[in-house]
Amino acid sequence: MKATTQFSSSRNDSNCTSDSRISQVIFPLLYTFLFLVGITMNGLAMWVFFKISSKSNFIIFLKNTVISDLLMILTFPFKILSDAKLVSWVLRGFVCQVTQVVFYFTMYISILFLGLITIDRYQKATSPFRTSTPRSLLAAKILSTAIWVSMFALSLPNMILTNKKKTPKNVRKCALLKSEFGLVWHEIVNYICQFIFWVNLAVIVVCYILISKELYKSYKRTRCTGKASKKTVNLKVFIIIAVFFICFVPFHFTRIPYTLSQTRDVFDCSAQNTLFYLKETTLWLTSLNACLDPFIYFFLCKSFRKSLLDMLCKHMAGLGARTKEQNEGDDTDETPL
């Protein structure tokens, strides 16, 4: 508790400030780009998934991922407006208490489901003719519900314990709004989330090593005719681990020291600012995941790809038919010379 007391006294000093051009201009523009791209791609993905029945564990996990990504994307406008200081400081308090918590809540849900998707892909690689049973589908739905409930249970106290009176001065740093126990809980949740991430990373790496072995065995069996198809399979299968490493690994190397800089008086102002920029940059990469996940749906889910292409073909055919009707209508309206 001593460390958190030091935090309370030292962080009330507002002399340690970051470069406003970076925090108020560059990052809001980057998040605006992610919001526009992400809401379009994930909105389309959600529409496609509405048309697909939950006939496999894989599709159930993908549907949960797209819901999680959409929730994350909906927090971006609050962060953009707050960081750019385009609205009242009151919104910053709301961001600290609610939307920032929802952001992290959805991030770790996505991480967990990417781990489950990887396990499912490993099972598909080793047992390609295995089909989902009603029992396994029920288990997948129960597991999905358990993930949402457990992550919500971890996140809710962070909202409740961000309960100090909000002022224009203390909303600059969300940690200043937390009670002493709120800071302790924040650290505990951080370590739990780190554990979740590193366990998932280990699972994904192990699964892909095993998948690679299976692909190599398959290649050796079909060396004469399967070379081109193997390259395609490799590209598709490894998209998950590529997205995971790009989006999540950098942030989790930064998160613990950054959290300590917020909850304990162990870093000077220069180190705090360096950690802040590292955290914000790597956090943007985690947000990028919401724009990259739709590529996973397209390349790895045949039902999604087929439904999306069918929908686009129907739309283009309808657009072409309307254009033709308009042109024919214009021809009939012409006055002969």
C-alpha positions in Angstrom: 0.0 0.0 0.0 3.0 2.2 0.5 3.7 2.3 -3.2 0.2 3.4 -4.0 0.4 6.2 -1.4 3.6 7.4 -3.1 1.6 7.4 -6.3 -1.1 9.5 -4.9 1.3 12.2 -3.7 3.6 12.3 -6.7 1.2 12.0 -9.6 -0.9 14.9 -8.4 2.0 17.0 -9.6 1.0 18.0 -13.2 4.5 19.2 -14.2 5.2 15.9 -16.1 3.3 16.4 -19.4 3.6 14.8 -22.8 4.0 16.4 -26.2 0.5 17.6 -27.0 1.1 17.4 -30.8 1.5 13.6 -30.6 -1.2 12.9 -28.1 -3.8 15.4 -29.4 -3.2 15.2 -33.2 -1.4 12.2 -34.5 -3.0 9.4 -32.4 -6.5 10.8 -32.9 -6.0 10.8 -36.6 -4.6 7.2 -36.5 -7.6 6.1 -34.5 -10.0 7.9 -36.9 -8.5 5.9 -39.8 -9.0 2.6 -37.8 -12.5 3.5 -36.9 -13.6 4.2 -40.5 -12.0 1.1 -41.9 -12.9 -1.1 -38.9 -16.6 -0.2 -38.7 -17.0 -0.8 -42.4 -15.2 -4.1 -42.5 -16.6 -5.5 -39.3 -20.1 -4.2 -40.0 -20.0 -6.1 -43.3 -18.5 -9.2 -41.5 -21.3 -9.1 -38.9 -23.9 -8.9 -41.7 -22.4 -11.9 -43.4 -22.2 -13.9 -40.2 -25.9 -13.3 -39.6 -26.6 -15.3 -42.8 -24.3 -18.2 -41.7 -25.6 -20.9 -39.2 -23.4 -21.8 -36.3 -22.7 -25.3 -37.7 -19.1 -25.6 -36.3 -17.0 -24.6 -33.3 -14.9 -22.5 -35.7 -17.8 -20.4 -36.8 -19.0 -19.9 -33.2 -15.6 -18.6 -32.2 -15.4 -16.3 -35.3 -18.8 -14.8 -34.5 -17.7 -14.0 -31.0 -14.6 -12.4 -32.3 -16.5 -10.1 -34.7 -18.8 -9.0 -31.8 -15.8 -8.3 -29.7 -14.1 -6.3 -32.4 -17.2 -4.2 -33.1 -17.5 -3.4 -29.4 -13.8 -2.3 -29.4 -14.3 -0.2 -32.5 -17.3 1.6 -30.9 -14.9 2.9 -28.1 -12.7 4.6 -30.6 -14.8 7.8 -31.1 -14.7 8.5 -27.3 -10.9 8.1 -27.3 -10.5 10.3 -30.4 -12.7 13.1 -29.0 -11.1 12.9 -25.5 -7.5 12.8 -26.7 -8.0 15.6 -29.2 -9.6 17.6 -26.5 -12.5 18.4 -28.8 -15.1 18.0 -26.0 -15.5 18.8 -22.3 -13.1 17.2 -19.8 -16.1 15.4 -18.4 -15.9 13.0 -21.4 -12.4 12.1 -20.4 -13.7 11.0 -17.0 -16.2 8.7 -18.8 -13.4 7.3 -21.0 -11.3 6.5 -18.0 -14.2 4.8 -16.1 -16.1 3.1 -18.9 -14.9 3.0 -22.5 -11.2 2.4 -21.7 -12.2 -0.6 -19.6 -14.4 -1.9 -22.4 -11.5 -1.5 -24.8 -9.3 -3.8 -22.7 -12.2 -6.1 -22.0 -12.7 -6.7 -25.7 -9.0 -7.0 -26.4 -8.5 -10.0 -24.1 -11.7 -11.6 -25.4 -10.3 -11.4 -28.9 -7.0 -12.8 -27.7 -8.8 -15.8 -26.0 -10.9 -16.5 -29.1 -7.9 -16.3 -31.4 -6.3 -19.0 -29.2 -9.4 -21.2 -29.5 -9.5 -20.6 -33.3 -5.9 -21.8 -33.5 -6.7 -24.9 -31.5 -9.6 -25.6 -33.8 -7.4 -25.1 -36.9 -4.8 -27.6 -35.4 -7.6 -30.1 -34.9 -8.7 -29.5 -38.5 -5.2 -30.0 -39.8 -4.7 -33.3 -37.9 -8.3 -34.6 -38.4 -9.5 -33.0 -41.6 -12.7 -35.2 -41.7 -13.8 -34.5 -38.2 -17.2 -32.9 -37.9 -18.8 -30.9 -35.1 -21.4 -32.7 -33.1 -24.4 -31.1 -31.3 -22.5 -31.8 -28.0 -19.3 -30.1 -29.2 -21.3 -27.1 -30.5 -23.0 -26.8 -27.1 -19.6 -27.0 -25.4 -18.3 -24.2 -27.7 -21.2 -22.0 -26.8 -20.8 -22.6 -23.1 -17.1 -21.9 -23.3 -17.8 -18.7 -25.3 -20.3 -17.5 -22.7 -17.8 -18.4 -19.9 -15.2 -16.2 -21.5 -17.5 -13.2 -21.8 -18.7 -13.6 -18.2 -15.3 -14.1 -16.6 -13.7 -11.2 -18.5 -16.7 -8.9 -17.5 -16.2 -10.0 -13.9 -12.6 -9.0 -14.1 -13.4 -5.6 -15.8 -16.4 -4.4 -13.7 -14.4 -3.6 -10.5 -12.1 -1.4 -12.7 -15.2 0.7 -13.5 -16.5 0.7 -10.0 -13.2 1.6 -8.3 -12.5 4.5 -10.7 -14.6 6.5 -8.2 -12.6 9.6 -7.1 -14.3 12.9 -7.8 -13.5 14.0 -11.4 -11.8 17.4 -11.9 -10.2 19.0 -15.0 -6.8 18.3 -13.4 -7.1 14.7 -12.4 -8.9 13.4 -15.5 -5.6 13.9 -17.4 -4.4 10.6 -16.0 -6.9 7.8 -15.4 -4.9 6.4 -12.5 -5.6 9.6 -10.5 -9.3 8.7 -10.6 -8.8 5.3 -8.9 -9.1 4.6 -5.2 -6.1 3.0 -3.5 -7.7 -0.4 -3.8 -8.6 0.5 -7.4 -4.9 0.8 -8.1 -4.2 -2.5 -6.5 -7.0 -4.2 -8.4 -5.7 -2.5 -11.6 -2.3 -4.1 -11.1 -3.8 -7.5 -10.3 -5.9 -7.5 -13.4 -2.9 -6.4 -15.4 -1.0 -9.5 -14.2 -3.9 -11.8 -14.9 -4.3 -10.3 -18.5 -0.5 -10.8 -19.0 -0.9 -14.4 -18.0 -3.8 -14.8 -20.4 -1.8 -13.4 -23.2 1.4 -15.4 -22.7 -0.5 -18.6 -22.2 -2.4 -18.0 -25.5 0.8 -17.1 -27.2 2.4 -20.3 -26.1 -0.7 -22.3 -27.2 -0.6 -20.6 -30.6 3.1 -21.2 -31.2 2.9 -24.8 -30.2 -0.2 -25.4 -32.4 1.5 -23.8 -35.4 4.7 -25.9 -34.9 2.4 -29.0 -34.9 0.4 -27.7 -37.9 3.7 -27.0 -39.8 4.7 -30.6 -39.2 1.4 -31.9 -40.5 1.7 -29.7 -43.6 5.2 -30.9 -44.2 4.0 -34.5 -43.9 1.2 -33.8 -46.3 3.6 -32.1 -48.8 5.9 -35.1 -48.7 3.0 -37.4 -49.5 1.8 -35.3 -52.4 5.2 -33.9 -53.6 4.5 -34.4 -57.3 1.1 -32.7 -57.4 0.6 -30.7 -54.2 3.4 -28.1 -54.2 1.3 -25.1 -55.4 -1.6 -26.0 -53.1 0.7 -26.4 -50.1 2.0 -22.8 -50.6 -1.5 -21.5 -50.6 -2.4 -23.5 -47.5 0.6 -22.1 -45.7 -0.3 -18.6 -46.4 -3.9 -19.1 -45.2 -3.1 -21.0 -42.1 -0.3 -18.7 -40.8 -2.4 -15.5 -41.0 -3.6 -16.0 -37.4 -0.1 -16.2 -35.9 1.0 -13.2 -38.1 -1.9 -11.1 -36.9 -1.3 -12.1 -33.3 2.4 -11.2 -33.3 1.9 -7.9 -35.2 -1.0 -6.7 -33.0 -0.5 -8.1 -29.5 3.1 -9.0 -28.8 4.6 -5.4 -28.8 2.0 -4.1 -26.4 2.5 -6.9 -23.8 6.2 -6.2 -23.6 5.3 -2.6 -22.8 2.3 -3.0 -20.5 3.8 -4.0 -17.2 6.4 -1.2 -17.0 3.8 1.3 -18.2 1.3 0.1 -15.5 4.0 0.4 -12.8 4.7 4.0 -14.0 1.0 4.7 -13.4 0.5 2.9 -10.1 3.9 3.3 -8.4 6.4 6.1 -7.9 9.3 4.3 -9.6 10.0 6.3 -12.8 11.0 9.9 -13.4 9.1 12.2 -15.8 11.2 11.4 -18.8 10.8 7.6 -18.4 7.0 8.1 -17.8 6.7 10.0 -21.1 8.8 7.4 -23.0 6.6 4.6 -21.6 3.5 6.6 -22.5 4.5 6.9 -26.1 5.5 3.2 -26.3 2.2 2.2 -24.7 0.1 4.4 -27.1 2.0 3.2 -30.2 1.7 -0.5 -29.3 -1.9 0.1 -28.2 -2.7 1.4 -31.6 -1.3 -1.9 -33.0 -3.6 -3.9 -30.8 -6.5 -1.8 -32.2 -5.3 -2.6 -35.7 -6.4 -6.2 -34.9 -10.0 -5.2 -35.3 -9.2 -4.3 -39.0 -7.1 -7.4 -39.6 -9.5 -10.0 -38.2 -11.9 -9.8 -41.2 -9.0 -11.1 -43.3 -8.9 -14.2 -41.1 -12.6 -14.7 -41.6 -12.2 -14.4 -45.4 -9.2 -16.6 -45.9 -9.9 -19.3 -43.3 -13.7 -19.6 -43.3 -15.1 -21.1 -46.5 -18.8 -20.3 -45.5 -17.9 -16.7 -44.8 -16.0 -16.3 -48.1 -18.8 -17.9 -50.1 -21.6 -15.8 -48.5 -19.6 -12.6 -48.9 -18.8 -13.3 -52.6 -22.4 -14.3 -53.3 -23.7 -11.1 -51.6 -21.3 -9.0 -53.6 -22.2 -10.7 -56.9 -25.9 -10.2 -56.2 -25.3 -6.6 -55.4 -23.2 -6.0 -58.5 -25.8 -7.9 -60.7 -28.6 -5.7 -59.2 -26.6 -2.6 -59.8 -25.9 -3.6 -63.4 -29.6 -4.4 -64.0 -30.6 -1.0 -62.6 -28.1 0.8 -64.8 -29.3 -1.1 -67.9 -32.9 -0.2 -67.1 -32.0 3.5 -66.8 -30.1 3.4 -70.1 -33.0 1.8 -71.8 -35.4 4.3 -70.3 -33.2 7.1 -71.6 -33.2 5.6 -75.1 -37.1 5.5 -75.2 -37.3 9.1 -74.1 -35.2 10.4 -77.0 -37.0 12.4 -79.6 -36.3 11.2 -83.2 -34.8 13.7 -85.6 
